[in-house]
Amino acid sequence: MADRLQGKTALVLGAGCIGEGWGNGNAAAVTFAREGARVVCADIEEESAAHTAELVRREGGQAVHVRADVASFGQLEHAVALALGTYGRIDVLHNNAGISVRGGAPDSSEESWDRVYAVNARGAFLACKAVIPHMQRQGSGAIVHVSSIAAVGWTGHAMLSYQSSKAALNQLTRMVAVQHAAEGIRCNCIMPGLIDSPRIYQTILPVFGGDVEKMRASRSQAVPMKRMGDVWDIANAALFFASDESRYVTGVVMPVDGGITCALPH
């Protein structure tokens, strides 16, 4: 275990995994712990949050878990209270919670639009609302949001509520960063590109008729590096933003995408 986050406490929202294996949430939680952080694992699926906390403890780290829907301010306050009651502070807020629903303007329901925005945009606002006052009292803190390259360009799939809510998250990041910079609170955002994670096998694979190799080949071919990234690429970016190595970095929305955003039409 290294020490880039030694003595720090990280609250990870969306810390579970949508399927078996490693997703962006549990990979970030474990990466933080490997660098010395005490981790509070929060997820709308409590069993998934508990599993991530157990992964941390198996490696000798410290972790607790809690069920939290980021669209509920009360549940976020409960998660914050658990972090403060257990570890005394919150140094890192890592907001990985996010959902997507297929559809453009004509075929998306109002209900699905509202739910996607409630999680992806309102959830980030509520998380900041719950955590920033404690960071202000500490005089320090790092907030890391997880957005998507879908926020800045067409990626081949109509998911209007997802795409626009992630664009809102990018701007939320910048505004929070500027407002709280003088208080020692940094806020940055990661835009993952085409990542080989459990989520794509539920959300993207059906488009390819269940053909895994066809999906992998198509996604890899779209990337200038000619391969998809993995969840550890995202976790390592999150670690940088969470650590003091990025102490002079705030308001950054950074693609981690193998160069794909450079190739998108502008």
ZIKALIN-V486700 format. One record per pair of residues at least 12 apart in sequence whose ideal C-beta (glycine too) atoms are under 7 Angstrom apart, sorted by the first residue. I is the first residue (numbers start at 1). J is the second residue. If there is no record, write none. Layout:
I	J
I	J
This chain:
1	34
1	36
1	60
2	34
2	35
2	36
3	35
3	36
4	35
4	36
4	239
4	243
4	245
5	32
5	35
5	36
5	37
5	242
5	243
6	36
7	36
8	37
8	91
8	92
9	37
9	38
9	40
9	83
9	87
9	89
9	90
9	91
10	32
10	37
10	39
10	91
10	92
10	94
10	242
11	40
11	42
11	79
11	80
11	83
11	90
11	92
11	93
11	94
11	131
12	25
12	28
12	29
12	39
12	40
12	41
12	42
12	94
12	96
13	42
13	68
13	70
13	94
13	95
13	96
13	97
13	127
14	43
14	96
14	97
14	98
15	29
15	41
15	42
15	43
15	49
15	52
15	96
16	43
16	45
16	48
16	49
16	51
16	52
17	48
17	198
18	198
18	199
18	202
19	198
19	201
19	202
20	198
21	198
22	231
23	197
23	198
23	199
23	231
24	96
24	146
24	192
24	197
24	231
24	234
25	43
25	52
25	96
26	52
26	55
27	231
27	232
27	234
27	235
28	94
28	96
28	235
28	238
29	41
29	52
29	56
30	55
30	56
30	59
31	235
31	236
31	239
32	92
32	239
32	242
33	56
33	59
33	61
33	63
34	59
35	239
37	92
38	62
38	87
39	56
39	61
39	63
40	64
40	66
40	79
40	82
40	83
41	53
41	63
41	65
42	66
42	68
42	79
43	67
43	68
44	67
44	68
44	69
46	67
49	65
49	66
49	67
50	65
52	65
53	65
64	82
64	86
66	78
66	79
66	82
70	97
70	119
70	123
70	126
70	127
71	118
71	119
71	122
71	123
73	126
73	129
73	130
76	126
76	127
76	130
77	130
80	130
80	131
80	134
84	134
89	138
90	131
90	134
90	135
91	140
91	141
91	142
92	142
92	144
92	242
93	127
93	131
93	143
94	144
94	238
94	242
95	124
95	127
95	144
95	145
95	146
96	146
97	119
97	123
98	119
98	120
98	146
99	116
99	119
99	120
100	116
100	159
100	162
100	203
101	116
101	159
101	161
101	162
102	157
102	158
102	159
103	158
103	159
103	160
104	158
104	160
105	160
108	160
108	161
112	161
113	161
116	161
116	162
116	165
117	161
117	165
120	162
120	165
120	166
120	169
121	165
121	168
121	169
124	145
124	169
124	172
125	172
128	143
128	176
132	180
132	185
135	185
136	183
139	183
139	184
140	184
140	185
141	184
141	185
142	186
142	241
142	242
143	176
143	185
143	186
143	187
144	188
144	190
144	238
144	241
144	242
145	169
145	173
145	189
146	190
146	192
147	166
147	169
147	170
147	189
147	190
147	191
147	253
148	166
148	191
148	192
149	191
149	192
149	193
149	255
149	257
149	260
149	261
150	162
150	163
150	166
151	163
151	166
151	167
151	170
151	191
152	261
153	261
153	264
153	265
169	189
170	189
170	253
173	187
173	188
173	189
173	251
173	253
174	251
177	250
177	251
178	251
181	250
186	249
186	250
187	250
187	251
188	241
188	249
188	250
188	252
188	254
189	253
189	254
190	234
190	237
190	238
190	254
190	256
191	253
191	254
191	255
191	256
191	257
192	234
192	256
192	257
193	223
193	229
193	255
193	256
193	257
193	258
193	260
194	219
194	222
194	223
194	228
194	229
194	260
195	228
195	229
195	230
195	231
195	234
196	228
196	230
197	231
216	228
222	260
223	258
223	259
223	260
224	258
224	259
224	260
224	263
225	258
225	259
227	258
229	256
229	258
233	256
234	256
237	254
237	256
